[in-house]
Amino acid sequence: MLGCARRLLGTSWIIILCLLSMSGAVHAKRLTEIKQPMLWVIEGETPIWLFGTIHLADKRLEKLPLAVNLALRSSDAVYTEIPMEFAELLAARQAMMRTDGKVLSQVLPKPLLARLDEHLRATSAFLNVKSLGNLKTWVVSTLVATPDDSTGTALDIQLYHQAQGLNKEVGGLETAFEQIGYFDRFSEDEQIRMLEESLDAYEARDVNELMMQWYLAGNADNLVELMQQLSAPNTDQTLQQKFVQILLNERNKIMADRIDAKLKAYPNTQYFFAVGAGHLGGAESIIHFLEQKGYKLKRVGVPAVN
């Protein structure tokens, strides 16, 4: 179960993308390394770094661009979305369990239960509906999006552990319990719909590879474009809008507020903030909220567009 917690909290954003379009807008040529890092600097006397990550485990992410490595090594403190600490993940696992006394087989419609079991048995050597026990339905949706054959370590965890190895201050802009709390704001019916659409997405295409190709290409705005399109005619637009509002817009403002608070409290500390790249594009991104507070951000290595 701890492994489930670690994978879940590192891949929560995959669910959002399961609900949304992952069309041919991603580069047709398969990239094997990061072409352009999603790295911004907050300009000032002390450079502050904001780096967009992807919550996937893949060996193609092990070779980071020089600019990212230099920014990380020159920083005093490294903050990811949540603290990547064993104790925190272990404590959070209980919050992933149902509190209504039921198990998954008592909650899901029988056709969906059978479909889920077939998918899990086809993609995992360890998971089936019985092994999921009394996990909340939204947790199951994230497991659909997390293949057994992932290679490497999730980028967020890599950065966090690298910072620890360099004896830097580490921490999170949120807690694991906060992230779980966002998902708990969805009703059981909404969670079942999320599971259905997650299966729809992953049975139709290799969503993780499409995400990886988008990330390696380094086009943050392209993701926002994709998120504005529906993945299928039966996509629940109301649920999609709720997802974006709760899991993107609200969190972006909160994380921007916390970044601002740290920079004001410790103005001489050079920070490296690493968040999912989906938080850095769009009208209500972390960058937008920081700019509203008066910060000037510049993307590293990408010419400004006038």
C-alpha positions, 0 to 999 in steps of 0.5 A: 500500500505504501507503494500505491501511496507513493505512485499516487501522490506522484502522478495525481495530475495524470487524471486530469489529462485522462479527461482531456484531449491528447491529440496529434498536436504533440510532435510526431517525431518521438523525442528521447530527451528534454528538448527545451526545459520548462524553466523560469527565473524570477528576476531580482537580486537573488535568482529564484527558479521555477521548474515544470516537471512531469509526474511520470517515472521514465529513464528519459527524464534522468538526463536533465538539461545543463540549465536545470542542473545549474539552477538546482545546484546553485539554489539553497532550498528545493521545494516540490509540490509535496515533501517526498518523505517516507513518513508523510507518504506513509501517514497519508495512505490512510486518507486514501481508504474509504470511510463508508465501510464498503469495498470497491465491488460494492460501489462500482456498477458491475459492468464497470467493475468487470471492465476495470478488472480486465484492464488491471489484469492486462496492464499489471502483474499485481493489481486486480479489483480484489487487491484494491480492497477499500480504496477510494474510487478516485485512487483507483482512477490514478492506478489505471494511469500508472503502469507497472512497466514504468522505468526510472524514478519520477522527476519530482522525486529525483530532484528532491533526493538530489537536493537532499544529497547536496544537503539543501533545504527541502520541502513542499508547497503543499502537504500530501493530505492537502492533495488528497483533500482536493480529490475528496471534494468530488462526489462518489458519482463524480469519482465513478465517472472519473474512473470511466473516463480514465479507462476510456482514455487509456484504452484508446491511446498511450496517454502517458507516452503522449504526455511524455512527448509533449513534455520533452518538446517543452511547449507549456502552452500546447498543454493548455490548448489540449486541455481545452479540447474534449477527449471524446464526445461523452466527456463530462464537461461539467466534471472537467470544468470542476477538475480544472477549477479545483486541481489547477486554478485553486491550487495555482493561486495557493502555491503562488501565495506560498512562494510569495510568502517564502520569498518575502520571509527569506529574501536572501534565500535562493529557491528552486521550486519544482511543480507539475508543468501543467501549473505553469501554463494558461490564464490562471497559472502560477506564473500568472498569479506571481506576475499579479503580485509584481514578480517578473518571470523570464523563461530560460533559453526561450526568446521573448515574443513581442 
